[in-house]
Amino acid sequence: MIEIEIPGSGILKIKYFVMDYNGTLATDGKLIAGLKELLNKLAKYVEIHIITADTFGMAGEELKGVNCKLEILPSENQMEAKRDYIKKLGKEFCVAFGNGKNDSLMVKEAKLGISILGEEGTYKDTLMNSNLFFKSIIDALSFFIEKRRLIATLRS
């Protein structure tokens, strides 16, 4: 677990990272370079859950060697399925990362919702439902390694 005291907000307790795959961790089905190592580093502190419709059918192969739980969702009702996944884990302990329309309810439901602007862009409602926005997933994940960044951004 990651526990961080945020001045003016109390203690942030993070048990789970819930992440979209395509557009967030991958471009055209391929895991972004450098992510495997970064995800495994963070997996020492939080459980990583990757939920996806697996549009390109490559998530399982691309995530080999990554300490995570992969959940392949049916193509229908993905927005609701991703939101419900957050609820099931306990939204107060979740950080959700996404970029697409089907991620908009997930980032809104989580304790901390993060939009990623990758090569596939970011859907407007997903951005508006997020607490934070990063230009890349590498930047977003690095934010949790250097905790002073998190404190500086979230303090009141």
C-alpha positions as a Markdown table, in Angstrom:
| # | Residue | x | y | z |
|---|---|---|---|---|
| 1 | Met | 0.0 | 0.0 | 0.0 |
| 2 | Ile | 1.1 | 3.6 | -0.6 |
| 3 | Glu | 0.2 | 5.9 | 2.2 |
| 4 | Ile | 0.8 | 9.6 | 1.8 |
| 5 | Glu | -0.2 | 12.5 | 4.1 |
| 6 | Ile | -1.6 | 15.3 | 1.9 |
| 7 | Pro | -1.7 | 18.6 | 3.7 |
| 8 | Gly | -5.3 | 19.8 | 4.0 |
| 9 | Ser | -6.7 | 16.5 | 2.7 |
| 10 | Gly | -5.5 | 13.8 | 5.2 |
| 11 | Ile | -3.9 | 10.5 | 4.4 |
| 12 | Leu | -4.2 | 9.1 | 0.9 |
| 13 | Lys | -4.2 | 5.3 | 1.0 |
| 14 | Ile | -3.7 | 3.5 | -2.3 |
| 15 | Lys | -4.1 | -0.2 | -2.6 |
| 16 | Tyr | -5.0 | -0.6 | -6.3 |
| 17 | Phe | -4.0 | 0.9 | -9.6 |
| 18 | Val | -6.8 | 0.1 | -12.1 |
| 19 | Met | -5.7 | 0.8 | -15.6 |
| 20 | Asp | -7.0 | 0.8 | -19.1 |
| 21 | Tyr | -4.8 | -0.9 | -21.6 |
| 22 | Asn | -5.2 | 0.4 | -25.2 |
| 23 | Gly | -4.5 | 4.2 | -25.4 |
| 24 | Thr | -3.3 | 4.3 | -21.8 |
| 25 | Leu | -0.6 | 1.6 | -21.4 |
| 26 | Ala | -0.4 | 0.7 | -25.1 |
| 27 | Thr | -0.4 | 2.2 | -28.5 |
| 28 | Asp | -2.0 | 0.0 | -31.3 |
| 29 | Gly | -1.9 | -2.9 | -28.9 |
| 30 | Lys | 1.8 | -2.7 | -28.1 |
| 31 | Leu | 2.9 | -1.9 | -24.5 |
| 32 | Ile | 4.7 | 1.4 | -24.4 |
| 33 | Ala | 8.5 | 1.0 | -24.0 |
| 34 | Gly | 9.8 | 1.2 | -20.4 |
| 35 | Leu | 6.4 | 0.4 | -18.8 |
| 36 | Lys | 7.2 | -3.2 | -17.9 |
| 37 | Glu | 9.9 | -2.2 | -15.4 |
| 38 | Leu | 8.0 | 0.7 | -14.1 |
| 39 | Leu | 4.8 | -1.3 | -13.5 |
| 40 | Asn | 6.8 | -4.1 | -11.7 |
| 41 | Lys | 8.5 | -1.5 | -9.5 |
| 42 | Leu | 5.1 | -0.1 | -8.5 |
| 43 | Ala | 3.6 | -3.6 | -8.0 |
| 44 | Lys | 5.7 | -3.9 | -4.9 |
| 45 | Tyr | 3.4 | -1.4 | -3.3 |
| 46 | Val | 0.0 | -1.7 | -5.0 |
| 47 | Glu | -2.0 | -4.3 | -6.8 |
| 48 | Ile | -2.1 | -3.5 | -10.5 |
| 49 | His | -5.3 | -4.4 | -12.3 |
| 50 | Ile | -5.5 | -3.9 | -16.1 |
| 51 | Ile | -9.0 | -4.0 | -17.5 |
| 52 | Thr | -9.6 | -3.9 | -21.2 |
| 53 | Ala | -11.7 | -5.1 | -24.1 |
| 54 | Asp | -8.3 | -6.0 | -25.7 |
| 55 | Thr | -9.2 | -4.5 | -29.1 |
| 56 | Phe | -6.0 | -5.7 | -30.7 |
| 57 | Gly | -5.9 | -9.1 | -28.9 |
| 58 | Met | -2.4 | -8.5 | -27.7 |
| 59 | Ala | -2.7 | -7.6 | -24.0 |
| 60 | Gly | -1.9 | -11.0 | -22.6 |
| 61 | Glu | 1.2 | -11.4 | -24.6 |
| 62 | Glu | 2.4 | -7.9 | -24.2 |
| 63 | Leu | 1.9 | -8.0 | -20.4 |
| 64 | Lys | 3.9 | -11.2 | -19.9 |
| 65 | Gly | 6.4 | -10.6 | -17.1 |
| 66 | Val | 4.3 | -7.8 | -15.6 |
| 67 | Asn | 3.0 | -8.4 | -12.0 |
| 68 | Cys | -0.6 | -7.6 | -12.7 |
| 69 | Lys | -4.1 | -9.0 | -12.9 |
| 70 | Leu | -5.5 | -8.8 | -16.5 |
| 71 | Glu | -9.3 | -8.6 | -16.9 |
| 72 | Ile | -10.6 | -8.9 | -20.4 |
| 73 | Leu | -14.1 | -7.3 | -20.6 |
| 74 | Pro | -16.8 | -8.0 | -23.1 |
| 75 | Ser | -17.2 | -5.2 | -25.7 |
| 76 | Glu | -20.6 | -4.1 | -24.5 |
| 77 | Asn | -21.3 | -1.9 | -21.5 |
| 78 | Gln | -17.6 | -1.3 | -20.8 |
| 79 | Met | -18.1 | 2.1 | -19.1 |
| 80 | Glu | -20.3 | 0.5 | -16.5 |
| 81 | Ala | -18.2 | -2.6 | -16.2 |
| 82 | Lys | -15.1 | -0.5 | -15.5 |
| 83 | Arg | -16.9 | 1.7 | -13.0 |
| 84 | Asp | -18.3 | -1.5 | -11.2 |
| 85 | Tyr | -14.8 | -3.0 | -11.1 |
| 86 | Ile | -13.6 | 0.1 | -9.1 |
| 87 | Lys | -16.6 | -0.2 | -6.7 |
| 88 | Lys | -15.9 | -3.9 | -6.2 |
| 89 | Leu | -12.3 | -3.3 | -5.2 |
| 90 | Gly | -13.3 | -0.4 | -2.9 |
| 91 | Lys | -13.2 | 3.0 | -4.6 |
| 92 | Glu | -11.6 | 4.8 | -1.7 |
| 93 | Phe | -8.4 | 2.8 | -2.3 |
| 94 | Cys | -8.3 | 3.0 | -6.1 |
| 95 | Val | -6.4 | 5.1 | -8.5 |
| 96 | Ala | -7.8 | 4.8 | -12.0 |
| 97 | Phe | -5.9 | 5.6 | -15.2 |
| 98 | Gly | -7.6 | 5.9 | -18.6 |
| 99 | Asn | -8.0 | 7.9 | -21.8 |
| 100 | Gly | -11.0 | 6.7 | -23.7 |
| 101 | Lys | -14.8 | 7.2 | -23.5 |
| 102 | Asn | -15.2 | 3.9 | -21.8 |
| 103 | Asp | -12.9 | 5.0 | -19.0 |
| 104 | Ser | -14.9 | 8.1 | -18.1 |
| 105 | Leu | -17.0 | 6.5 | -15.3 |
| 106 | Met | -14.0 | 4.6 | -13.9 |
| 107 | Val | -11.9 | 7.7 | -13.4 |
| 108 | Lys | -14.8 | 9.5 | -11.8 |
| 109 | Glu | -15.6 | 6.7 | -9.4 |
| 110 | Ala | -12.0 | 6.2 | -8.1 |
| 111 | Lys | -10.5 | 8.0 | -5.2 |
| 112 | Leu | -8.1 | 9.5 | -7.7 |
| 113 | Gly | -8.9 | 9.5 | -11.4 |
| 114 | Ile | -6.1 | 10.2 | -13.9 |
| 115 | Ser | -6.4 | 10.9 | -17.6 |
| 116 | Ile | -3.6 | 10.1 | -19.9 |
| 117 | Leu | -2.9 | 11.9 | -23.2 |
| 118 | Gly | -1.1 | 9.3 | -25.3 |
| 119 | Glu | -0.9 | 8.9 | -29.0 |
| 120 | Glu | -4.5 | 7.9 | -29.1 |
| 121 | Gly | -5.7 | 11.1 | -27.4 |
| 122 | Thr | -8.1 | 11.6 | -24.5 |
| 123 | Tyr | -11.9 | 11.7 | -24.5 |
| 124 | Lys | -13.3 | 15.0 | -23.2 |
| 125 | Asp | -15.6 | 13.5 | -20.5 |
| 126 | Thr | -12.8 | 11.3 | -19.2 |
| 127 | Leu | -10.6 | 14.3 | -18.9 |
| 128 | Met | -13.4 | 16.3 | -17.1 |
| 129 | Asn | -14.1 | 13.4 | -14.7 |
| 130 | Ser | -10.4 | 13.1 | -13.7 |
| 131 | Asn | -8.6 | 14.7 | -10.8 |
| 132 | Leu | -5.3 | 14.8 | -12.6 |
| 133 | Phe | -4.1 | 14.8 | -16.2 |
| 134 | Phe | -0.7 | 13.7 | -17.6 |
| 135 | Lys | 0.9 | 13.9 | -21.0 |
| 136 | Ser | 2.1 | 10.3 | -20.7 |
| 137 | Ile | 1.6 | 7.2 | -18.6 |
| 138 | Ile | 5.3 | 7.2 | -17.8 |
| 139 | Asp | 4.9 | 10.7 | -16.2 |
| 140 | Ala | 1.8 | 9.6 | -14.3 |
| 141 | Leu | 3.4 | 6.5 | -12.8 |
| 142 | Ser | 6.6 | 8.4 | -12.0 |
| 143 | Phe | 4.4 | 10.7 | -10.0 |
| 144 | Phe | 3.7 | 7.9 | -7.5 |
| 145 | Ile | 7.4 | 7.0 | -7.2 |
| 146 | Glu | 8.5 | 10.6 | -6.3 |
| 147 | Lys | 5.9 | 11.2 | -3.5 |
| 148 | Arg | 6.8 | 14.9 | -3.1 |
| 149 | Arg | 5.3 | 15.5 | -6.5 |
| 150 | Leu | 2.0 | 14.0 | -5.4 |
| 151 | Ile | 2.0 | 16.1 | -2.2 |
| 152 | Ala | 2.8 | 19.3 | -4.1 |
| 153 | Thr | 0.0 | 18.7 | -6.6 |
| 154 | Leu | -2.8 | 17.5 | -4.2 |
| 155 | Arg | -2.2 | 19.7 | -1.1 |
| 156 | Ser | -4.7 | 22.5 | -0.4 |
